[in-house]
Amino acid sequence: MQGLLVFGRSGQVAREVARLAPQARFLGRDQADLTNPEACARAIRGAKAVLNAAAYTAVDRAESDSETARAVNALAPGAMAWAAAAEGIPFLHLSSDYVFDGSGDQARAEDAPTGPLGVYGASKLAGEQAVAQAGGQWAVMRTSWVFSAHGTNFVMTMLRLGAERSELSVVDDQIGGPTPAHAIATAALHMLDAMQADPGKGGLYHFAGDPQTSWAGFAARIMARAGLACRIRPIASADYPTPARRPLNSRLDCAAIARDFGLARPDWRDGLDRVLAELRAT
């Protein structure tokens, strides 16, 4: 895609976008200060499409650093969206399952009531709202449990700990869809291409991996496919307290993105095998 500007350079999704669209322009923290919304807005001038793949993702730290989380996850995306609207170009922003309260056991559609449990989720929800209020041609992609062969994510943590220990306790009552960063990057580029071709396309969408599993189930699969003997002991979330509460139900209904953009849910098991193969190769 010519003229694509990507906020984010070292994050999981941004790195996958760089593989798929090396001609895009990527802005890291040294070039785009996400705590300075006006600077982010100015950076958009001259772009043909914008993807915001940058975010404040330290869920627990956000509880004591709410101002930074709000600046990066809400104010900056809002400023970007306003600037993109002024330029008349498509803008795609990545969001999170943490905008929901995690109640129930059904997959949430895009119009389901939100109710973030902590500062991180609240900041992501505020970002979604700011993007929508900016007008123009925008899209928000909510995703969940992102993983890849780089950065800080669940797969990398489990591989490290699994090589060091004979047993790990992992929560088993949080259910969701692990999502390969590669699949998110592919979907985002597809959406932006479609939005450039059709100014009527856009809106709020869910995109997450399939099938649903728990963190413990995900961990067990990682150990098995990596050939690690570490045993996974399922525990309740209450037995692993964290500063920020996590949603128990992170299931996302992804029918709308399939209907409007032809994007099927990625099988996270295939994505995991791809990540493990990449790690073995390097």
Phi and psi restraints in degrees (value plus and minus 20) as a CYANA .aco file:
   2 GLN   PHI     -99.8   -59.8
   2 GLN   PSI     120.2   160.2
   3 GLY   PHI      58.6    98.6
   3 GLY   PSI      -5.2    34.8
   4 LEU   PHI    -101.5   -61.5
   4 LEU   PSI     110.5   150.5
   5 LEU   PHI    -130.2   -90.2
   5 LEU   PSI     108.8   148.8
   6 VAL   PHI    -139.0   -99.0
   6 VAL   PSI     102.3   142.3
   7 PHE   PHI    -104.0   -64.0
   7 PHE   PSI     101.6   141.6
   8 GLY   PHI      94.5   134.5
   8 GLY   PSI     120.3   160.3
   9 ARG   PHI    -158.6  -118.6
   9 ARG   PSI     -57.3   -17.3
  10 SER   PHI    -121.9   -81.9
  10 SER   PSI     -28.2    11.8
  11 GLY   PHI     -90.9   -50.9
  11 GLY   PSI     147.6   187.6
  12 GLN   PHI     -79.3   -39.3
  12 GLN   PSI     -70.3   -30.3
  13 VAL   PHI     -90.7   -50.7
  13 VAL   PSI     -61.8   -21.8
  14 ALA   PHI     -80.0   -40.0
  14 ALA   PSI     -59.5   -19.5
  15 ARG   PHI     -87.1   -47.1
  15 ARG   PSI     -54.4   -14.4
  16 GLU   PHI     -92.4   -52.4
  16 GLU   PSI     -56.9   -16.9
  17 VAL   PHI     -82.0   -42.0
  17 VAL   PSI     -59.2   -19.2
  18 ALA   PHI     -81.9   -41.9
  18 ALA   PSI     -52.6   -12.6
  19 ARG   PHI     -90.1   -50.1
  19 ARG   PSI     -58.5   -18.5
  20 LEU   PHI    -103.9   -63.9
  20 LEU   PSI     -50.4   -10.4
  21 ALA   PHI    -156.6  -116.6
  21 ALA   PSI      48.6    88.6
  22 PRO   PHI     -83.4   -43.4
  22 PRO   PSI     -37.0     3.0
  23 GLN   PHI     -98.8   -58.8
  23 GLN   PSI     -30.5     9.5
  24 ALA   PHI     -89.3   -49.3
  24 ALA   PSI     141.7   181.7
  25 ARG   PHI    -121.7   -81.7
  25 ARG   PSI     105.7   145.7
  26 PHE   PHI    -132.4   -92.4
  26 PHE   PSI     111.6   151.6
  27 LEU   PHI    -132.3   -92.3
  27 LEU   PSI      93.2   133.2
  28 GLY   PHI    -106.4   -66.4
  28 GLY   PSI    -193.9  -153.9
  29 ARG   PHI     -84.0   -44.0
  29 ARG   PSI     -48.0    -8.0
  30 ASP   PHI     -94.5   -54.5
  30 ASP   PSI     -36.2     3.8
  31 GLN   PHI    -130.7   -90.7
  31 GLN   PSI     -41.5    -1.5
  32 ALA   PHI    -159.9  -119.9
  32 ALA   PSI      82.6   122.6
  33 ASP   PHI     -99.2   -59.2
  33 ASP   PSI      87.1   127.1
  34 LEU   PHI     -92.0   -52.0
  34 LEU   PSI     -27.7    12.3
  35 THR   PHI    -108.1   -68.1
  35 THR   PSI     -19.0    21.0
  36 ASN   PHI    -140.6  -100.6
  36 ASN   PSI      65.4   105.4
  37 PRO   PHI     -75.8   -35.8
  37 PRO   PSI     -57.7   -17.7
  38 GLU   PHI     -83.6   -43.6
  38 GLU   PSI     -59.2   -19.2
  39 ALA   PHI     -85.8   -45.8
  39 ALA   PSI     -57.9   -17.9
  40 CYS   PHI     -83.7   -43.7
  40 CYS   PSI     -61.9   -21.9
  41 ALA   PHI     -82.7   -42.7
  41 ALA   PSI     -62.2   -22.2
  42 ARG   PHI     -84.0   -44.0
  42 ARG   PSI     -52.3   -12.3
  43 ALA   PHI     -86.5   -46.5
  43 ALA   PSI     -36.0     4.0
  44 ILE   PHI    -101.1   -61.1
  44 ILE   PSI     -38.6     1.4
  45 ARG   PHI     -74.6   -34.6
  45 ARG   PSI     108.1   148.1
  46 GLY   PHI      72.3   112.3
  46 GLY   PSI     -30.3     9.7
  47 ALA   PHI     -95.3   -55.3
  47 ALA   PSI     139.0   179.0
  48 LYS   PHI    -124.6   -84.6
  48 LYS   PSI     -38.6     1.4
  49 ALA   PHI    -183.6  -143.6
  49 ALA   PSI     132.8   172.8
  50 VAL   PHI    -153.2  -113.2
  50 VAL   PSI     114.5   154.5
  51 LEU   PHI    -140.4  -100.4
  51 LEU   PSI     103.5   143.5
  52 ASN   PHI    -117.9   -77.9
  52 ASN   PSI      79.9   119.9
  53 ALA   PHI    -125.9   -85.9
  53 ALA   PSI      -7.7    32.3
  54 ALA   PHI    -120.9   -80.9
  54 ALA   PSI     128.0   168.0
  55 ALA   PHI    -185.8  -145.8
  55 ALA   PSI     141.4   181.4
  56 TYR   PHI    -109.9   -69.9
  56 TYR   PSI      90.7   130.7
  57 THR   PHI    -134.0   -94.0
  57 THR   PSI     -14.4    25.6
  58 ALA   PHI     -98.8   -58.8
  58 ALA   PSI      67.4   107.4
  59 VAL   PHI     -77.8   -37.8
  59 VAL   PSI     -67.1   -27.1
  60 ASP   PHI     -92.5   -52.5
  60 ASP   PSI     -61.8   -21.8
  61 ARG   PHI     -83.4   -43.4
  61 ARG   PSI     -49.8    -9.8
  62 ALA   PHI     -79.0   -39.0
  62 ALA   PSI     -47.7    -7.7
  63 GLU   PHI     -80.9   -40.9
  63 GLU   PSI     -49.7    -9.7
  64 SER   PHI    -131.4   -91.4
  64 SER   PSI     -14.9    25.1
  65 ASP   PHI    -155.5  -115.5
  65 ASP   PSI      29.2    69.2
  66 SER   PHI     -84.7   -44.7
  66 SER   PSI     -53.7   -13.7
  67 GLU   PHI     -83.7   -43.7
  67 GLU   PSI     -64.5   -24.5
  68 THR   PHI     -86.6   -46.6
  68 THR   PSI     -63.8   -23.8
  69 ALA   PHI     -78.4   -38.4
  69 ALA   PSI     -62.9   -22.9
  70 ARG   PHI     -87.2   -47.2
  70 ARG   PSI     -61.1   -21.1
  71 ALA   PHI     -81.6   -41.6
  71 ALA   PSI     -66.7   -26.7
  72 VAL   PHI     -95.9   -55.9
  72 VAL   PSI     -62.4   -22.4
  73 ASN   PHI    -112.3   -72.3
  73 ASN   PSI     -35.7     4.3
  74 ALA   PHI    -142.9  -102.9
  74 ALA   PSI     -77.2   -37.2
  75 LEU   PHI     -87.5   -47.5
  75 LEU   PSI     -65.1   -25.1
  76 ALA   PHI     -83.5   -43.5
  76 ALA   PSI     -68.8   -28.8
  77 PRO   PHI     -80.2   -40.2
  77 PRO   PSI     -56.3   -16.3
  78 GLY   PHI     -82.3   -42.3
  78 GLY   PSI     -64.3   -24.3
  79 ALA   PHI     -84.7   -44.7
  79 ALA   PSI     -60.1   -20.1
  80 MET   PHI     -80.7   -40.7
  80 MET   PSI     -65.0   -25.0
  81 ALA   PHI     -84.5   -44.5
  81 ALA   PSI     -61.0   -21.0
  82 TRP   PHI     -81.2   -41.2
  82 TRP   PSI     -63.3   -23.3
  83 ALA   PHI     -85.9   -45.9
  83 ALA   PSI     -60.5   -20.5
  84 ALA   PHI     -84.9   -44.9
  84 ALA   PSI     -59.0   -19.0
  85 ALA   PHI     -82.6   -42.6
  85 ALA   PSI     -61.0   -21.0
  86 ALA   PHI     -84.8   -44.8
  86 ALA   PSI     -52.7   -12.7
  87 GLU   PHI    -101.9   -61.9
  87 GLU   PSI     -34.8     5.2
  88 GLY   PHI      52.4    92.4
  88 GLY   PSI      16.9    56.9
  89 ILE   PHI    -144.0  -104.0
  89 ILE   PSI     136.8   176.8
  90 PRO   PHI     -88.7   -48.7
  90 PRO   PSI     124.0   164.0
  91 PHE   PHI    -151.5  -111.5
  91 PHE   PSI     106.3   146.3
  92 LEU   PHI    -141.0  -101.0
  92 LEU   PSI     108.0   148.0
  93 HIS   PHI    -141.1  -101.1
  93 HIS   PSI     116.9   156.9
  94 LEU   PHI    -114.0   -74.0
  94 LEU   PSI     113.4   153.4
  95 SER   PHI    -148.1  -108.1
  95 SER   PSI    -180.6  -140.6
  96 SER   PHI    -163.3  -123.3
  96 SER   PSI     134.9   174.9
  97 ASP   PHI     -86.6   -46.6
  97 ASP   PSI     -34.2     5.8
  98 TYR   PHI     -89.8   -49.8
  98 TYR   PSI     -22.9    17.1
  99 VAL   PHI     -93.7   -53.7
  99 VAL   PSI     -32.5     7.5
 100 PHE   PHI    -119.8   -79.8
 100 PHE   PSI     143.1   183.1
 101 ASP   PHI    -107.8   -67.8
 101 ASP   PSI     -26.5    13.5
 102 GLY   PHI      56.4    96.4
 102 GLY   PSI      -5.2    34.8
 103 SER   PHI    -101.8   -61.8
 103 SER   PSI     141.9   181.9
 104 GLY   PHI      55.7    95.7
 104 GLY   PSI    -192.2  -152.2
 105 ASP   PHI    -156.4  -116.4
 105 ASP   PSI      -2.3    37.7
 106 GLN   PHI    -124.1   -84.1
 106 GLN   PSI     131.6   171.6
 107 ALA   PHI     -87.4   -47.4
 107 ALA   PSI     115.9   155.9
 108 ARG   PHI    -108.6   -68.6
 108 ARG   PSI     111.6   151.6
 109 ALA   PHI    -105.0   -65.0
 109 ALA   PSI     150.8   190.8
 110 GLU   PHI     -82.5   -42.5
 110 GLU   PSI     -49.4    -9.4
 111 ASP   PHI    -114.2   -74.2
 111 ASP   PSI     -11.6    28.4
 112 ALA   PHI     -87.6   -47.6
 112 ALA   PSI     129.0   169.0
 113 PRO   PHI     -79.7   -39.7
 113 PRO   PSI     116.9   156.9
 114 THR   PHI    -112.0   -72.0
 114 THR   PSI     146.8   186.8
 115 GLY   PHI     159.7   199.7
 115 GLY   PSI      49.2    89.2
 116 PRO   PHI     -77.7   -37.7
 116 PRO   PSI     125.7   165.7
 117 LEU   PHI    -111.6   -71.6
 117 LEU   PSI     -32.6     7.4
 118 GLY   PHI    -172.5  -132.5
 118 GLY   PSI    -195.7  -155.7
 119 VAL   PHI     -83.6   -43.6
 119 VAL   PSI     -63.6   -23.6
 120 TYR   PHI     -78.3   -38.3
 120 TYR   PSI     -71.9   -31.9
 121 GLY   PHI     -81.1   -41.1
 121 GLY   PSI     -59.1   -19.1
 122 ALA   PHI     -84.9   -44.9
 122 ALA   PSI     -58.7   -18.7
 123 SER   PHI     -88.7   -48.7
 123 SER   PSI     -56.6   -16.6
 124 LYS   PHI     -88.1   -48.1
 124 LYS   PSI     -59.3   -19.3
 125 LEU   PHI     -84.4   -44.4
 125 LEU   PSI     -62.7   -22.7
 126 ALA   PHI     -82.0   -42.0
 126 ALA   PSI     -55.0   -15.0
 127 GLY   PHI     -85.1   -45.1
 127 GLY   PSI     -63.6   -23.6
 128 GLU   PHI     -77.2   -37.2
 128 GLU   PSI     -66.9   -26.9
 129 GLN   PHI     -84.6   -44.6
 129 GLN   PSI     -58.9   -18.9
 130 ALA   PHI     -85.8   -45.8
 130 ALA   PSI     -59.4   -19.4
 131 VAL   PHI     -84.3   -44.3
 131 VAL   PSI     -65.3   -25.3
 132 ALA   PHI     -84.7   -44.7
 132 ALA   PSI     -58.2   -18.2
 133 GLN   PHI     -90.7   -50.7
 133 GLN   PSI     -38.9     1.1
 134 ALA   PHI     -91.2   -51.2
 134 ALA   PSI     -40.0     0.0
 135 GLY   PHI      58.6    98.6
 135 GLY   PSI    -177.9  -137.9
 136 GLY   PHI      49.4    89.4
 136 GLY   PSI    -183.9  -143.9
 137 GLN   PHI    -121.0   -81.0
 137 GLN   PSI      87.8   127.8
 138 TRP   PHI    -150.6  -110.6
 138 TRP   PSI     138.6   178.6
 139 ALA   PHI    -166.3  -126.3
 139 ALA   PSI     125.6   165.6
 140 VAL   PHI    -141.7  -101.7
 140 VAL   PSI     109.9   149.9
 141 MET   PHI    -132.5   -92.5
 141 MET   PSI      90.7   130.7
 142 ARG   PHI    -104.7   -64.7
 142 ARG   PSI     111.5   151.5
 143 THR   PHI    -156.1  -116.1
 143 THR   PSI    -197.6  -157.6
 144 SER   PHI    -171.6  -131.6
 144 SER   PSI     130.4   170.4
 145 TRP   PHI      28.4    68.4
 145 TRP   PSI      34.5    74.5
 146 VAL   PHI     -91.1   -51.1
 146 VAL   PSI     117.4   157.4
 147 PHE   PHI    -163.4  -123.4
 147 PHE   PSI     137.5   177.5
 148 SER   PHI    -184.1  -144.1
 148 SER   PSI    -194.8  -154.8
 149 ALA   PHI    -109.1   -69.1
 149 ALA   PSI     -11.1    28.9
 150 HIS   PHI    -164.3  -124.3
 150 HIS   PSI     144.0   184.0
 151 GLY   PHI      58.7    98.7
 151 GLY   PSI    -191.7  -151.7
 152 THR   PHI    -117.6   -77.6
 152 THR   PSI      93.4   133.4
 153 ASN   PHI    -174.4  -134.4
 153 ASN   PSI     152.4   192.4
 154 PHE   PHI     -80.9   -40.9
 154 PHE   PSI     -62.1   -22.1
 155 VAL   PHI     -82.1   -42.1
 155 VAL   PSI     -67.1   -27.1
 156 MET   PHI     -83.4   -43.4
 156 MET   PSI     -59.0   -19.0
 157 THR   PHI     -86.2   -46.2
 157 THR   PSI     -64.9   -24.9
 158 MET   PHI     -84.0   -44.0
 158 MET   PSI     -59.4   -19.4
 159 LEU   PHI     -84.0   -44.0
 159 LEU   PSI     -60.5   -20.5
 160 ARG   PHI     -87.1   -47.1
 160 ARG   PSI     -69.6   -29.6
 161 LEU   PHI     -89.9   -49.9
 161 LEU   PSI     -55.2   -15.2
 162 GLY   PHI     -85.2   -45.2
 162 GLY   PSI     -47.5    -7.5
 163 ALA   PHI    -100.4   -60.4
 163 ALA   PSI     -36.7     3.3
 164 GLU   PHI    -120.8   -80.8
 164 GLU   PSI     -44.8    -4.8
 165 ARG   PHI    -145.5  -105.5
 165 ARG   PSI     140.4   180.4
 166 SER   PHI    -113.1   -73.1
 166 SER   PSI     -37.6     2.4
 167 GLU   PHI    -170.0  -130.0
 167 GLU   PSI     123.1   163.1
 168 LEU   PHI    -152.1  -112.1
 168 LEU   PSI     118.3   158.3
 169 SER   PHI    -113.4   -73.4
 169 SER   PSI     104.0   144.0
 170 VAL   PHI    -153.9  -113.9
 170 VAL   PSI     117.9   157.9
 171 VAL   PHI     -84.3   -44.3
 171 VAL   PSI     121.4   161.4
 172 ASP   PHI    -141.1  -101.1
 172 ASP   PSI     -18.1    21.9
 173 ASP   PHI    -128.9   -88.9
 173 ASP   PSI     -11.1    28.9
 174 GLN   PHI    -124.2   -84.2
 174 GLN   PSI     102.1   142.1
 175 ILE   PHI    -138.7   -98.7
 175 ILE   PSI     113.3   153.3
 176 GLY   PHI    -185.8  -145.8
 176 GLY   PSI    -186.9  -146.9
 177 GLY   PHI    -139.1   -99.1
 177 GLY   PSI      83.8   123.8
 178 PRO   PHI     -76.8   -36.8
 178 PRO   PSI     120.4   160.4
 179 THR   PHI    -150.2  -110.2
 179 THR   PSI      99.6   139.6
 180 PRO   PHI     -84.8   -44.8
 180 PRO   PSI     113.7   153.7
 181 ALA   PHI     -79.1   -39.1
 181 ALA   PSI     -53.3   -13.3
 182 HIS   PHI     -80.9   -40.9
 182 HIS   PSI     -61.3   -21.3
 183 ALA   PHI     -86.9   -46.9
 183 ALA   PSI     -58.7   -18.7
 184 ILE   PHI     -83.6   -43.6
 184 ILE   PSI     -64.9   -24.9
 185 ALA   PHI     -81.3   -41.3
 185 ALA   PSI     -64.4   -24.4
 186 THR   PHI     -81.5   -41.5
 186 THR   PSI     -64.8   -24.8
 187 ALA   PHI     -85.3   -45.3
 187 ALA   PSI     -60.9   -20.9
 188 ALA   PHI     -83.0   -43.0
 188 ALA   PSI     -63.8   -23.8
 189 LEU   PHI     -85.6   -45.6
 189 LEU   PSI     -58.8   -18.8
 190 HIS   PHI     -82.5   -42.5
 190 HIS   PSI     -63.7   -23.7
 191 MET   PHI     -82.9   -42.9
 191 MET   PSI     -64.1   -24.1
 192 LEU   PHI     -86.2   -46.2
 192 LEU   PSI     -58.1   -18.1
 193 ASP   PHI     -79.8   -39.8
 193 ASP   PSI     -65.7   -25.7
 194 ALA   PHI     -86.0   -46.0
 194 ALA   PSI     -57.5   -17.5
 195 MET   PHI     -88.3   -48.3
 195 MET   PSI     -57.0   -17.0
 196 GLN   PHI     -85.1   -45.1
 196 GLN   PSI     -56.7   -16.7
 197 ALA   PHI     -96.3   -56.3
 197 ALA   PSI     -46.8    -6.8
 198 ASP   PHI    -156.7  -116.7
 198 ASP   PSI      82.2   122.2
 199 PRO   PHI     -81.4   -41.4
 199 PRO   PSI     -31.9     8.1
 200 GLY   PHI    -105.4   -65.4
 200 GLY   PSI     -29.4    10.6
 201 LYS   PHI    -103.7   -63.7
 201 LYS   PSI     126.1   166.1
 202 GLY   PHI     128.1   168.1
 202 GLY   PSI    -198.2  -158.2
 203 GLY   PHI     102.4   142.4
 203 GLY   PSI    -183.7  -143.7
 204 LEU   PHI    -120.0   -80.0
 204 LEU   PSI     109.3   149.3
 205 TYR   PHI    -159.1  -119.1
 205 TYR   PSI     134.0   174.0
 206 HIS   PHI    -127.7   -87.7
 206 HIS   PSI     120.9   160.9
 207 PHE   PHI    -168.4  -128.4
 207 PHE   PSI      91.1   131.1
 208 ALA   PHI    -167.3  -127.3
 208 ALA   PSI     139.3   179.3
 209 GLY   PHI     -90.2   -50.2
 209 GLY   PSI     144.0   184.0
 210 ASP   PHI    -155.4  -115.4
 210 ASP   PSI     124.8   164.8
 211 PRO   PHI    -105.4   -65.4
 211 PRO   PSI     149.1   189.1
 212 GLN   PHI     -85.6   -45.6
 212 GLN   PSI     127.0   167.0
 213 THR   PHI    -175.0  -135.0
 213 THR   PSI     155.7   195.7
 214 SER   PHI    -121.3   -81.3
 214 SER   PSI     148.9   188.9
 215 TRP   PHI     -80.8   -40.8
 215 TRP   PSI     -58.6   -18.6
 216 ALA   PHI     -85.2   -45.2
 216 ALA   PSI     -62.0   -22.0
 217 GLY   PHI     -83.2   -43.2
 217 GLY   PSI     -60.8   -20.8
 218 PHE   PHI     -82.4   -42.4
 218 PHE   PSI     -65.4   -25.4
 219 ALA   PHI     -82.2   -42.2
 219 ALA   PSI     -62.1   -22.1
 220 ALA   PHI     -82.3   -42.3
 220 ALA   PSI     -59.7   -19.7
 221 ARG   PHI     -85.6   -45.6
 221 ARG   PSI     -60.1   -20.1
 222 ILE   PHI     -80.1   -40.1
 222 ILE   PSI     -67.7   -27.7
 223 MET   PHI     -81.8   -41.8
 223 MET   PSI     -64.6   -24.6
 224 ALA   PHI     -83.6   -43.6
 224 ALA   PSI     -66.2   -26.2
 225 ARG   PHI     -94.2   -54.2
 225 ARG   PSI     -44.8    -4.8
 226 ALA   PHI    -108.4   -68.4
 226 ALA   PSI     -25.8    14.2
 227 GLY   PHI      52.9    92.9
 227 GLY   PSI       9.6    49.6
 228 LEU   PHI    -118.3   -78.3
 228 LEU   PSI     120.1   160.1
 229 ALA   PHI    -105.5   -65.5
 229 ALA   PSI     -20.6    19.4
 230 CYS   PHI     -80.9   -40.9
 230 CYS   PSI     108.5   148.5
 231 ARG   PHI    -109.3   -69.3
 231 ARG   PSI     120.6   160.6
 232 ILE   PHI    -120.9   -80.9
 232 ILE   PSI     102.2   142.2
 233 ARG   PHI    -123.0   -83.0
 233 ARG   PSI      91.1   131.1
 234 PRO   PHI     -87.4   -47.4
 234 PRO   PSI     115.5   155.5
 235 ILE   PHI    -154.6  -114.6
 235 ILE   PSI     148.0   188.0
 236 ALA   PHI    -106.1   -66.1
 236 ALA   PSI     135.7   175.7
 237 SER   PHI     -77.6   -37.6
 237 SER   PSI     -53.8   -13.8
 238 ALA   PHI     -82.3   -42.3
 238 ALA   PSI     -43.2    -3.2
 239 ASP   PHI    -107.1   -67.1
 239 ASP   PSI     -23.5    16.5
 240 TYR   PHI    -154.8  -114.8
 240 TYR   PSI      51.5    91.5
 241 PRO   PHI     -87.2   -47.2
 241 PRO   PSI     122.3   162.3
 242 THR   PHI    -152.6  -112.6
 242 THR   PSI     137.6   177.6
 243 PRO   PHI     -75.7   -35.7
 243 PRO   PSI     -57.6   -17.6
 244 ALA   PHI    -129.0   -89.0
 244 ALA   PSI     113.8   153.8
 245 ARG   PHI     -90.4   -50.4
 245 ARG   PSI     121.8   161.8
 246 ARG   PHI    -122.2   -82.2
 246 ARG   PSI     125.2   165.2
 247 PRO   PHI     -88.5   -48.5
 247 PRO   PSI     115.3   155.3
 248 LEU   PHI     -94.1   -54.1
 248 LEU   PSI     -54.9   -14.9
 249 ASN   PHI    -130.4   -90.4
 249 ASN   PSI      84.8   124.8
 250 SER   PHI    -130.2   -90.2
 250 SER   PSI       1.3    41.3
 251 ARG   PHI     -88.3   -48.3
 251 ARG   PSI     111.1   151.1
 252 LEU   PHI    -138.3   -98.3
 252 LEU   PSI     110.3   150.3
 253 ASP   PHI     -99.1   -59.1
 253 ASP   PSI      97.3   137.3
 254 CYS   PHI    -128.7   -88.7
 254 CYS   PSI       3.8    43.8
 255 ALA   PHI     -86.8   -46.8
 255 ALA   PSI     -55.4   -15.4
 256 ALA   PHI     -86.1   -46.1
 256 ALA   PSI     -61.1   -21.1
 257 ILE   PHI     -90.5   -50.5
 257 ILE   PSI     -48.8    -8.8
 258 ALA   PHI     -89.7   -49.7
 258 ALA   PSI     -61.1   -21.1
 259 ARG   PHI     -87.9   -47.9
 259 ARG   PSI     -65.6   -25.6
 260 ASP   PHI    -110.0   -70.0
 260 ASP   PSI     -45.9    -5.9
 261 PHE   PHI    -146.2  -106.2
 261 PHE   PSI     -19.9    20.1
 262 GLY   PHI      48.4    88.4
 262 GLY   PSI       4.8    44.8
 263 LEU   PHI    -120.5   -80.5
 263 LEU   PSI      95.0   135.0
 264 ALA   PHI    -105.4   -65.4
 264 ALA   PSI     135.1   175.1
 265 ARG   PHI     -84.3   -44.3
 265 ARG   PSI     113.3   153.3
 266 PRO   PHI     -96.1   -56.1
 266 PRO   PSI     125.3   165.3
 267 ASP   PHI    -100.5   -60.5
 267 ASP   PSI      91.9   131.9
 268 TRP   PHI     -86.3   -46.3
 268 TRP   PSI     -42.4    -2.4
 269 ARG   PHI     -86.7   -46.7
 269 ARG   PSI     -59.5   -19.5
 270 ASP   PHI     -86.5   -46.5
 270 ASP   PSI     -59.5   -19.5
 271 GLY   PHI     -83.4   -43.4
 271 GLY   PSI     -58.4   -18.4
 272 LEU   PHI     -84.0   -44.0
 272 LEU   PSI     -64.8   -24.8
 273 ASP   PHI     -80.2   -40.2
 273 ASP   PSI     -57.6   -17.6
 274 ARG   PHI     -84.3   -44.3
 274 ARG   PSI     -63.0   -23.0
 275 VAL   PHI     -84.6   -44.6
 275 VAL   PSI     -64.3   -24.3
 276 LEU   PHI     -83.9   -43.9
 276 LEU   PSI     -58.7   -18.7
 277 ALA   PHI     -84.1   -44.1
 277 ALA   PSI     -59.3   -19.3
 278 GLU   PHI     -84.4   -44.4
 278 GLU   PSI     -62.1   -22.1
 279 LEU   PHI     -86.1   -46.1
 279 LEU   PSI     -58.1   -18.1
 280 ARG   PHI     -85.7   -45.7
 280 ARG   PSI     -56.7   -16.7
 281 ALA   PHI     -90.2   -50.2
 281 ALA   PSI     -42.8    -2.8
